[in-house]
Amino acid sequence: MGVIEVNGIRLFAYHGCLEEEARIGGHYRVDVRVEGDFGEAERSDELGVTVDYGRVAAIVRDEMAQRSKLIEHVAARILVTLKAVWPNGYRWQVRVVKQRPPIQGDVDEAVYTVVG
């Protein structure tokens, strides 16, 4: 068993329930973690038998480009797409961080994590 993490994927996106968020957007960070049997990759040294970090980042970028009201929704979409691309029984975790959310008070970030 092993773990691959692709952390700190930084994006600008337009998620949120407020109309202003759809217009002005905001800063986000996404972390992806996958647990599974990567023994074949360890032995073969071949990219085709493991999870490609670049493809993970591209999937995150594509899904984050589609507006959602809730970060829960976009996180779930990312998870569904990752599982469709790599249906090998891996256990995934997607963490979406909305930096400086426009809520009352001084809040650094709002975070949602989905596991599947």
Secondary structure as GFF3:
##gff-version 3
##sequence-region A 1 116
A	DSSP	beta_strand	2	13	.	.	.	ID=ss1
A	DSSP	alpha_helix	19	24	.	.	.	ID=ss2
A	DSSP	beta_strand	26	36	.	.	.	ID=ss3
A	DSSP	alpha_helix	39	44	.	.	.	ID=ss4
A	DSSP	three_ten_helix	47	49	.	.	.	ID=ss5
A	DSSP	alpha_helix	53	64	.	.	.	ID=ss6
A	DSSP	alpha_helix	71	85	.	.	.	ID=ss7
A	DSSP	beta_strand	91	99	.	.	.	ID=ss8
A	DSSP	beta_strand	109	115	.	.	.	ID=ss9
###
